[in-house]
Structures are given as structure tokens and as C-alpha cells.
């Protein structure tokens, strides 16, 4: 699994914090799915979550700028 750079994953977004929170939430979802389904794997949920964002399966939505 190739790790993506944070800059590439942000792709025009402003907030690294939003990316970190999004990846953490997705990783918790993955871990919970594994636990509920009895899946045992060597793959780390955080790395799978990063891959989901890198492959645009999930995106970070930021509020539009107020003018």
C-alpha cells in the first residue's frame, strides 16, 4: 500500500485538521465494521482510511467561505 502525501490528499482544501479528523472517523468506522463482522486482519484501520481518502471513496467537505 502506497501512502499518499497530505498535500495531494488535501487537493485544494484548506484544513489539515479536517483531513485528520476525517481519517480518524473513517478509521474508527473500519475498526467497528471489522469487530462486528469478526474480521481479523493485519491491515491497520488508519492506513485503510487514508487509502479511502486517497482513492476518493470519501472526501472532506468544508463549509463555503462566507463573504
PyMOL Python script that loads the backbone (N, CA, C, O; Angstrom):
from pymol import cmd

cmd.read_pdbstr("""\
ATOM      1  N   UNK A   1       0.848  -1.164   0.000  1.00  0.00           N
ATOM      2  CA  UNK A   1       0.000   0.000   0.000  1.00  0.00           C
ATOM      3  C   UNK A   1       0.894   1.228   0.000  1.00  0.00           C
ATOM      4  O   UNK A   1       1.763   1.365   0.861  1.00  0.00           O
ATOM      5  N   UNK A   2       0.691   2.106  -0.946  1.00  0.00           N
ATOM      6  CA  UNK A   2       1.476   3.332  -1.049  1.00  0.00           C
ATOM      7  C   UNK A   2       0.772   4.445  -0.285  1.00  0.00           C
ATOM      8  O   UNK A   2      -0.416   4.691  -0.492  1.00  0.00           O
ATOM      9  N   UNK A   3       1.507   5.117   0.599  1.00  0.00           N
ATOM     10  CA  UNK A   3       0.928   6.221   1.353  1.00  0.00           C
ATOM     11  C   UNK A   3       0.908   7.477   0.505  1.00  0.00           C
ATOM     12  O   UNK A   3       1.863   7.779  -0.211  1.00  0.00           O
ATOM     13  N   UNK A   4      -0.184   8.196   0.597  1.00  0.00           N
ATOM     14  CA  UNK A   4      -0.334   9.445  -0.148  1.00  0.00           C
ATOM     15  C   UNK A   4       0.205  10.597   0.675  1.00  0.00           C
ATOM     16  O   UNK A   4       0.186  10.558   1.906  1.00  0.00           O
ATOM     17  N   UNK A   5       0.686  11.622  -0.011  1.00  0.00           N
ATOM     18  CA  UNK A   5       1.135  12.800   0.720  1.00  0.00           C
ATOM     19  C   UNK A   5      -0.091  13.590   1.166  1.00  0.00           C
ATOM     20  O   UNK A   5      -1.137  13.564   0.518  1.00  0.00           O
ATOM     21  N   UNK A   6       0.060  14.280   2.266  1.00  0.00           N
ATOM     22  CA  UNK A   6      -1.046  15.079   2.798  1.00  0.00           C
ATOM     23  C   UNK A   6      -1.444  16.146   1.789  1.00  0.00           C
ATOM     24  O   UNK A   6      -2.634  16.401   1.600  1.00  0.00           O
ATOM     25  N   UNK A   7      -0.479  16.766   1.144  1.00  0.00           N
ATOM     26  CA  UNK A   7      -0.787  17.814   0.166  1.00  0.00           C
ATOM     27  C   UNK A   7      -1.641  17.288  -0.976  1.00  0.00           C
ATOM     28  O   UNK A   7      -2.567  17.966  -1.420  1.00  0.00           O
ATOM     29  N   UNK A   8      -1.341  16.084  -1.455  1.00  0.00           N
ATOM     30  CA  UNK A   8      -2.147  15.504  -2.531  1.00  0.00           C
ATOM     31  C   UNK A   8      -3.542  15.163  -2.054  1.00  0.00           C
ATOM     32  O   UNK A   8      -4.507  15.323  -2.802  1.00  0.00           O
ATOM     33  N   UNK A   9      -3.665  14.697  -0.826  1.00  0.00           N
ATOM     34  CA  UNK A   9      -4.977  14.330  -0.296  1.00  0.00           C
ATOM     35  C   UNK A   9      -5.837  15.557  -0.044  1.00  0.00           C
ATOM     36  O   UNK A   9      -7.062  15.484  -0.141  1.00  0.00           O
ATOM     37  N   UNK A  10      -5.210  16.685   0.280  1.00  0.00           N
ATOM     38  CA  UNK A  10      -5.984  17.892   0.523  1.00  0.00           C
ATOM     39  C   UNK A  10      -6.554  18.453  -0.773  1.00  0.00           C
ATOM     40  O   UNK A  10      -7.678  18.956  -0.787  1.00  0.00           O
ATOM     41  N   UNK A  11      -5.805  18.375  -1.844  1.00  0.00           N
ATOM     42  CA  UNK A  11      -6.243  18.781  -3.183  1.00  0.00           C
ATOM     43  C   UNK A  11      -7.118  20.034  -3.179  1.00  0.00           C
ATOM     44  O   UNK A  11      -8.295  19.984  -3.535  1.00  0.00           O
ATOM     45  N   UNK A  12      -6.530  21.149  -2.772  1.00  0.00           N
ATOM     46  CA  UNK A  12      -7.244  22.413  -2.806  1.00  0.00           C
ATOM     47  C   UNK A  12      -8.005  22.744  -1.529  1.00  0.00           C
ATOM     48  O   UNK A  12      -8.539  23.845  -1.389  1.00  0.00           O
ATOM     49  N   UNK A  13      -8.056  21.815  -0.617  1.00  0.00           N
ATOM     50  CA  UNK A  13      -8.729  22.075   0.655  1.00  0.00           C
ATOM     51  C   UNK A  13      -7.797  22.904   1.541  1.00  0.00           C
ATOM     52  O   UNK A  13      -6.589  22.941   1.310  1.00  0.00           O
ATOM     53  N   UNK A  14      -8.344  23.549   2.528  1.00  0.00           N
ATOM     54  CA  UNK A  14      -7.570  24.435   3.381  1.00  0.00           C
ATOM     55  C   UNK A  14      -7.109  23.776   4.673  1.00  0.00           C
ATOM     56  O   UNK A  14      -6.044  24.115   5.189  1.00  0.00           O
ATOM     57  N   UNK A  15      -7.880  22.853   5.197  1.00  0.00           N
ATOM     58  CA  UNK A  15      -7.681  22.421   6.569  1.00  0.00           C
ATOM     59  C   UNK A  15      -7.066  21.034   6.696  1.00  0.00           C
ATOM     60  O   UNK A  15      -7.687  20.033   6.338  1.00  0.00           O
ATOM     61  N   UNK A  16      -5.852  20.986   7.204  1.00  0.00           N
ATOM     62  CA  UNK A  16      -5.234  19.694   7.512  1.00  0.00           C
ATOM     63  C   UNK A  16      -5.966  19.052   8.693  1.00  0.00           C
ATOM     64  O   UNK A  16      -6.079  17.829   8.778  1.00  0.00           O
ATOM     65  N   UNK A  17      -6.459  19.895   9.598  1.00  0.00           N
ATOM     66  CA  UNK A  17      -7.202  19.407  10.756  1.00  0.00           C
ATOM     67  C   UNK A  17      -8.427  18.619  10.303  1.00  0.00           C
ATOM     68  O   UNK A  17      -8.711  17.551  10.846  1.00  0.00           O
ATOM     69  N   UNK A  18      -9.154  19.136   9.316  1.00  0.00           N
ATOM     70  CA  UNK A  18     -10.340  18.445   8.803  1.00  0.00           C
ATOM     71  C   UNK A  18      -9.955  17.086   8.220  1.00  0.00           C
ATOM     72  O   UNK A  18     -10.687  16.111   8.388  1.00  0.00           O
ATOM     73  N   UNK A  19      -8.829  17.016   7.545  1.00  0.00           N
ATOM     74  CA  UNK A  19      -8.364  15.746   6.988  1.00  0.00           C
ATOM     75  C   UNK A  19      -8.043  14.755   8.097  1.00  0.00           C
ATOM     76  O   UNK A  19      -8.421  13.586   8.016  1.00  0.00           O
ATOM     77  N   UNK A  20      -7.355  15.212   9.126  1.00  0.00           N
ATOM     78  CA  UNK A  20      -7.000  14.326  10.251  1.00  0.00           C
ATOM     79  C   UNK A  20      -8.259  13.802  10.931  1.00  0.00           C
ATOM     80  O   UNK A  20      -8.353  12.612  11.231  1.00  0.00           O
ATOM     81  N   UNK A  21      -9.222  14.679  11.173  1.00  0.00           N
ATOM     82  CA  UNK A  21     -10.474  14.266  11.812  1.00  0.00           C
ATOM     83  C   UNK A  21     -11.232  13.289  10.918  1.00  0.00           C
ATOM     84  O   UNK A  21     -11.760  12.288  11.402  1.00  0.00           O
ATOM     85  N   UNK A  22     -11.289  13.573   9.629  1.00  0.00           N
ATOM     86  CA  UNK A  22     -11.977  12.682   8.692  1.00  0.00           C
ATOM     87  C   UNK A  22     -11.354  11.294   8.647  1.00  0.00           C
ATOM     88  O   UNK A  22     -12.066  10.290   8.665  1.00  0.00           O
ATOM     89  N   UNK A  23     -10.035  11.236   8.588  1.00  0.00           N
ATOM     90  CA  UNK A  23      -9.339   9.942   8.563  1.00  0.00           C
ATOM     91  C   UNK A  23      -9.571   9.194   9.871  1.00  0.00           C
ATOM     92  O   UNK A  23      -9.800   7.985   9.861  1.00  0.00           O
ATOM     93  N   UNK A  24      -9.515   9.901  10.991  1.00  0.00           N
ATOM     94  CA  UNK A  24      -9.729   9.250  12.287  1.00  0.00           C
ATOM     95  C   UNK A  24     -11.144   8.676  12.394  1.00  0.00           C
ATOM     96  O   UNK A  24     -11.328   7.557  12.873  1.00  0.00           O
ATOM     97  N   UNK A  25     -12.134   9.440  11.949  1.00  0.00           N
ATOM     98  CA  UNK A  25     -13.522   8.954  11.996  1.00  0.00           C
ATOM     99  C   UNK A  25     -13.693   7.733  11.099  1.00  0.00           C
ATOM    100  O   UNK A  25     -14.336   6.758  11.487  1.00  0.00           O
ATOM    101  N   UNK A  26     -13.120   7.789   9.902  1.00  0.00           N
ATOM    102  CA  UNK A  26     -13.233   6.646   8.977  1.00  0.00           C
ATOM    103  C   UNK A  26     -12.520   5.436   9.550  1.00  0.00           C
ATOM    104  O   UNK A  26     -13.019   4.318   9.425  1.00  0.00           O
ATOM    105  N   UNK A  27     -11.363   5.628  10.178  1.00  0.00           N
ATOM    106  CA  UNK A  27     -10.620   4.510  10.778  1.00  0.00           C
ATOM    107  C   UNK A  27     -11.438   3.849  11.881  1.00  0.00           C
ATOM    108  O   UNK A  27     -11.444   2.624  12.002  1.00  0.00           O
ATOM    109  N   UNK A  28     -12.134   4.661  12.690  1.00  0.00           N
ATOM    110  CA  UNK A  28     -12.997   4.088  13.733  1.00  0.00           C
ATOM    111  C   UNK A  28     -14.141   3.287  13.120  1.00  0.00           C
ATOM    112  O   UNK A  28     -14.500   2.227  13.632  1.00  0.00           O
ATOM    113  N   UNK A  29     -14.718   3.792  12.017  1.00  0.00           N
ATOM    114  CA  UNK A  29     -15.782   3.050  11.331  1.00  0.00           C
ATOM    115  C   UNK A  29     -15.268   1.703  10.835  1.00  0.00           C
ATOM    116  O   UNK A  29     -15.932   0.679  10.999  1.00  0.00           O
ATOM    117  N   UNK A  30     -14.091   1.709  10.233  1.00  0.00           N
ATOM    118  CA  UNK A  30     -13.495   0.480   9.713  1.00  0.00           C
ATOM    119  C   UNK A  30     -13.247  -0.505  10.844  1.00  0.00           C
ATOM    120  O   UNK A  30     -13.579  -1.684  10.723  1.00  0.00           O
ATOM    121  N   UNK A  31     -12.666  -0.032  11.946  1.00  0.00           N
ATOM    122  CA  UNK A  31     -12.389  -0.900  13.092  1.00  0.00           C
ATOM    123  C   UNK A  31     -13.675  -1.495  13.645  1.00  0.00           C
ATOM    124  O   UNK A  31     -13.711  -2.672  14.005  1.00  0.00           O
ATOM    125  N   UNK A  32     -14.728  -0.695  13.714  1.00  0.00           N
ATOM    126  CA  UNK A  32     -16.012  -1.178  14.214  1.00  0.00           C
ATOM    127  C   UNK A  32     -16.613  -2.217  13.267  1.00  0.00           C
ATOM    128  O   UNK A  32     -17.156  -3.228  13.713  1.00  0.00           O
ATOM    129  N   UNK A  33     -16.516  -1.965  11.960  1.00  0.00           N
ATOM    130  CA  UNK A  33     -17.012  -2.937  10.973  1.00  0.00           C
ATOM    131  C   UNK A  33     -16.275  -4.264  11.100  1.00  0.00           C
ATOM    132  O   UNK A  33     -16.891  -5.328  11.045  1.00  0.00           O
ATOM    133  N   UNK A  34     -14.951  -4.201  11.271  1.00  0.00           N
ATOM    134  CA  UNK A  34     -14.167  -5.418  11.441  1.00  0.00           C
ATOM    135  C   UNK A  34     -14.619  -6.180  12.682  1.00  0.00           C
ATOM    136  O   UNK A  34     -14.792  -7.399  12.645  1.00  0.00           O
ATOM    137  N   UNK A  35     -14.809  -5.453  13.779  1.00  0.00           N
ATOM    138  CA  UNK A  35     -15.209  -6.087  15.030  1.00  0.00           C
ATOM    139  C   UNK A  35     -16.598  -6.722  14.915  1.00  0.00           C
ATOM    140  O   UNK A  35     -16.799  -7.857  15.348  1.00  0.00           O
ATOM    141  N   UNK A  36     -17.546  -5.999  14.338  1.00  0.00           N
ATOM    142  CA  UNK A  36     -18.909  -6.508  14.198  1.00  0.00           C
ATOM    143  C   UNK A  36     -18.985  -7.735  13.299  1.00  0.00           C
ATOM    144  O   UNK A  36     -19.799  -8.632  13.523  1.00  0.00           O
ATOM    145  N   UNK A  37     -18.128  -7.768  12.275  1.00  0.00           N
ATOM    146  CA  UNK A  37     -18.146  -8.871  11.316  1.00  0.00           C
ATOM    147  C   UNK A  37     -17.140  -9.965  11.646  1.00  0.00           C
ATOM    148  O   UNK A  37     -17.026 -10.936  10.898  1.00  0.00           O
ATOM    149  N   UNK A  38     -16.415  -9.831  12.738  1.00  0.00           N
ATOM    150  CA  UNK A  38     -15.437 -10.836  13.140  1.00  0.00           C
ATOM    151  C   UNK A  38     -14.249 -10.940  12.198  1.00  0.00           C
ATOM    152  O   UNK A  38     -13.633 -12.000  12.082  1.00  0.00           O
ATOM    153  N   UNK A  39     -13.928  -9.850  11.530  1.00  0.00           N
ATOM    154  CA  UNK A  39     -12.815  -9.843  10.580  1.00  0.00           C
ATOM    155  C   UNK A  39     -11.502  -9.681  11.344  1.00  0.00           C
ATOM    156  O   UNK A  39     -11.359  -8.794  12.186  1.00  0.00           O
ATOM    157  N   UNK A  40     -10.561 -10.549  11.035  1.00  0.00           N
ATOM    158  CA  UNK A  40      -9.223 -10.458  11.616  1.00  0.00           C
ATOM    159  C   UNK A  40      -8.266 -10.187  10.469  1.00  0.00           C
ATOM    160  O   UNK A  40      -8.205 -10.949   9.504  1.00  0.00           O
ATOM    161  N   UNK A  41      -7.516  -9.092  10.581  1.00  0.00           N
ATOM    162  CA  UNK A  41      -6.607  -8.702   9.510  1.00  0.00           C
ATOM    163  C   UNK A  41      -5.367  -8.042  10.095  1.00  0.00           C
ATOM    164  O   UNK A  41      -5.387  -7.533  11.216  1.00  0.00           O
ATOM    165  N   UNK A  42      -4.307  -8.057   9.334  1.00  0.00           N
ATOM    166  CA  UNK A  42      -3.079  -7.377   9.730  1.00  0.00           C
ATOM    167  C   UNK A  42      -3.088  -5.918   9.294  1.00  0.00           C
ATOM    168  O   UNK A  42      -2.248  -5.129   9.727  1.00  0.00           O
ATOM    169  N   UNK A  43      -4.042  -5.561   8.435  1.00  0.00           N
ATOM    170  CA  UNK A  43      -4.102  -4.193   7.929  1.00  0.00           C
ATOM    171  C   UNK A  43      -4.614  -3.246   9.016  1.00  0.00           C
ATOM    172  O   UNK A  43      -5.561  -3.562   9.736  1.00  0.00           O
ATOM    173  N   UNK A  44      -3.987  -2.109   9.120  1.00  0.00           N
ATOM    174  CA  UNK A  44      -4.348  -1.119  10.130  1.00  0.00           C
ATOM    175  C   UNK A  44      -5.514  -0.272   9.620  1.00  0.00           C
ATOM    176  O   UNK A  44      -5.490   0.185   8.477  1.00  0.00           O
ATOM    177  N   UNK A  45      -6.533  -0.060  10.452  1.00  0.00           N
ATOM    178  CA  UNK A  45      -7.671   0.764  10.035  1.00  0.00           C
ATOM    179  C   UNK A  45      -7.279   2.167   9.574  1.00  0.00           C
ATOM    180  O   UNK A  45      -7.890   2.700   8.648  1.00  0.00           O
ATOM    181  N   UNK A  46      -6.274   2.772  10.201  1.00  0.00           N
ATOM    182  CA  UNK A  46      -5.855   4.120   9.797  1.00  0.00           C
ATOM    183  C   UNK A  46      -5.305   4.101   8.373  1.00  0.00           C
ATOM    184  O   UNK A  46      -5.605   4.994   7.580  1.00  0.00           O
ATOM    185  N   UNK A  47      -4.507   3.097   8.047  1.00  0.00           N
ATOM    186  CA  UNK A  47      -3.959   3.017   6.693  1.00  0.00           C
ATOM    187  C   UNK A  47      -5.056   2.757   5.663  1.00  0.00           C
ATOM    188  O   UNK A  47      -5.002   3.278   4.549  1.00  0.00           O
ATOM    189  N   UNK A  48      -6.044   1.956   6.034  1.00  0.00           N
ATOM    190  CA  UNK A  48      -7.175   1.718   5.132  1.00  0.00           C
ATOM    191  C   UNK A  48      -7.992   3.000   4.948  1.00  0.00           C
ATOM    192  O   UNK A  48      -8.464   3.280   3.846  1.00  0.00           O
ATOM    193  N   UNK A  49      -8.159   3.774   6.016  1.00  0.00           N
ATOM    194  CA  UNK A  49      -8.891   5.035   5.931  1.00  0.00           C
ATOM    195  C   UNK A  49      -8.151   6.033   5.041  1.00  0.00           C
ATOM    196  O   UNK A  49      -8.771   6.717   4.226  1.00  0.00           O
ATOM    197  N   UNK A  50      -6.837   6.118   5.194  1.00  0.00           N
ATOM    198  CA  UNK A  50      -6.039   7.003   4.343  1.00  0.00           C
ATOM    199  C   UNK A  50      -6.205   6.602   2.889  1.00  0.00           C
ATOM    200  O   UNK A  50      -6.348   7.458   2.016  1.00  0.00           O
ATOM    201  N   UNK A  51      -6.186   5.309   2.627  1.00  0.00           N
ATOM    202  CA  UNK A  51      -6.363   4.822   1.264  1.00  0.00           C
ATOM    203  C   UNK A  51      -7.738   5.192   0.718  1.00  0.00           C
ATOM    204  O   UNK A  51      -7.857   5.535  -0.458  1.00  0.00           O
ATOM    205  N   UNK A  52      -8.776   5.129   1.548  1.00  0.00           N
ATOM    206  CA  UNK A  52     -10.124   5.526   1.120  1.00  0.00           C
ATOM    207  C   UNK A  52     -10.146   6.983   0.673  1.00  0.00           C
ATOM    208  O   UNK A  52     -10.747   7.307  -0.352  1.00  0.00           O
ATOM    209  N   UNK A  53      -9.497   7.861   1.429  1.00  0.00           N
ATOM    210  CA  UNK A  53      -9.461   9.275   1.050  1.00  0.00           C
ATOM    211  C   UNK A  53      -8.591   9.496  -0.181  1.00  0.00           C
ATOM    212  O   UNK A  53      -8.927  10.297  -1.053  1.00  0.00           O
ATOM    213  N   UNK A  54      -7.480   8.789  -0.244  1.00  0.00           N
ATOM    214  CA  UNK A  54      -6.579   8.932  -1.400  1.00  0.00           C
ATOM    215  C   UNK A  54      -7.261   8.509  -2.687  1.00  0.00           C
ATOM    216  O   UNK A  54      -7.039   9.104  -3.742  1.00  0.00           O
ATOM    217  N   UNK A  55      -8.098   7.471  -2.598  1.00  0.00           N
ATOM    218  CA  UNK A  55      -8.809   6.963  -3.778  1.00  0.00           C
ATOM    219  C   UNK A  55     -10.160   7.634  -3.984  1.00  0.00           C
ATOM    220  O   UNK A  55     -10.961   7.192  -4.808  1.00  0.00           O
ATOM    221  N   UNK A  56     -10.408   8.692  -3.241  1.00  0.00           N
ATOM    222  CA  UNK A  56     -11.631   9.493  -3.358  1.00  0.00           C
ATOM    223  C   UNK A  56     -12.903   8.699  -3.097  1.00  0.00           C
ATOM    224  O   UNK A  56     -13.959   9.027  -3.638  1.00  0.00           O
ATOM    225  N   UNK A  57     -12.813   7.655  -2.270  1.00  0.00           N
ATOM    226  CA  UNK A  57     -14.023   6.960  -1.831  1.00  0.00           C
ATOM    227  C   UNK A  57     -14.751   7.829  -0.812  1.00  0.00           C
ATOM    228  O   UNK A  57     -15.974   7.764  -0.682  1.00  0.00           O
ATOM    229  N   UNK A  58     -13.983   8.642  -0.094  1.00  0.00           N
ATOM    230  CA  UNK A  58     -14.505   9.595   0.882  1.00  0.00           C
ATOM    231  C   UNK A  58     -13.814  10.923   0.628  1.00  0.00           C
ATOM    232  O   UNK A  58     -12.653  10.965   0.218  1.00  0.00           O
ATOM    233  N   UNK A  59     -14.534  12.005   0.874  1.00  0.00           N
ATOM    234  CA  UNK A  59     -13.972  13.340   0.689  1.00  0.00           C
ATOM    235  C   UNK A  59     -14.254  14.192   1.913  1.00  0.00           C
ATOM    236  O   UNK A  59     -15.198  13.940   2.661  1.00  0.00           O
ATOM    237  N   UNK A  60     -13.426  15.196   2.101  1.00  0.00           N
ATOM    238  CA  UNK A  60     -13.607  16.154   3.176  1.00  0.00           C
ATOM    239  C   UNK A  60     -14.474  17.289   2.634  1.00  0.00           C
ATOM    240  O   UNK A  60     -14.143  17.908   1.623  1.00  0.00           O
ATOM    241  N   UNK A  61     -15.576  17.549   3.314  1.00  0.00           N
ATOM    242  CA  UNK A  61     -16.429  18.672   2.934  1.00  0.00           C
ATOM    243  C   UNK A  61     -16.159  19.817   3.889  1.00  0.00           C
ATOM    244  O   UNK A  61     -16.208  19.651   5.108  1.00  0.00           O
ATOM    245  N   UNK A  62     -15.876  20.975   3.328  1.00  0.00           N
ATOM    246  CA  UNK A  62     -15.633  22.152   4.137  1.00  0.00           C
ATOM    247  C   UNK A  62     -16.729  23.171   3.837  1.00  0.00           C
ATOM    248  O   UNK A  62     -17.205  23.256   2.705  1.00  0.00           O
ATOM    249  N   UNK A  63     -17.128  23.939   4.841  1.00  0.00           N
ATOM    250  CA  UNK A  63     -18.146  24.965   4.590  1.00  0.00           C
ATOM    251  C   UNK A  63     -17.631  25.981   3.598  1.00  0.00           C
ATOM    252  O   UNK A  63     -16.439  26.290   3.566  1.00  0.00           O
ATOM    253  N   UNK A  64     -18.533  26.497   2.793  1.00  0.00           N
ATOM    254  CA  UNK A  64     -18.131  27.505   1.818  1.00  0.00           C
ATOM    255  C   UNK A  64     -17.811  28.799   2.532  1.00  0.00           C
ATOM    256  O   UNK A  64     -18.385  29.114   3.575  1.00  0.00           O
ATOM    257  N   UNK A  65     -16.888  29.538   1.955  1.00  0.00           N
ATOM    258  CA  UNK A  65     -16.489  30.814   2.557  1.00  0.00           C
ATOM    259  C   UNK A  65     -17.667  31.765   2.602  1.00  0.00           C
ATOM    260  O   UNK A  65     -18.403  31.912   1.626  1.00  0.00           O
ATOM    261  N   UNK A  66     -17.837  32.409   3.743  1.00  0.00           N
ATOM    262  CA  UNK A  66     -18.880  33.420   3.868  1.00  0.00           C
ATOM    263  C   UNK A  66     -18.303  34.767   3.471  1.00  0.00           C
ATOM    264  O   UNK A  66     -17.237  35.163   3.943  1.00  0.00           O
ATOM    265  N   UNK A  67     -19.001  35.448   2.620  1.00  0.00           N
ATOM    266  CA  UNK A  67     -18.496  36.758   2.165  1.00  0.00           C
ATOM    267  C   UNK A  67     -19.434  37.839   2.562  1.00  0.00           C
ATOM    268  O   UNK A  67     -19.185  39.009   2.271  1.00  0.00           O
TER     269      UNK A  67
END
""", "prot")
cmd.dss("prot")
cmd.show_as("cartoon", "prot")
cmd.util.cbc("prot")
cmd.orient("prot")
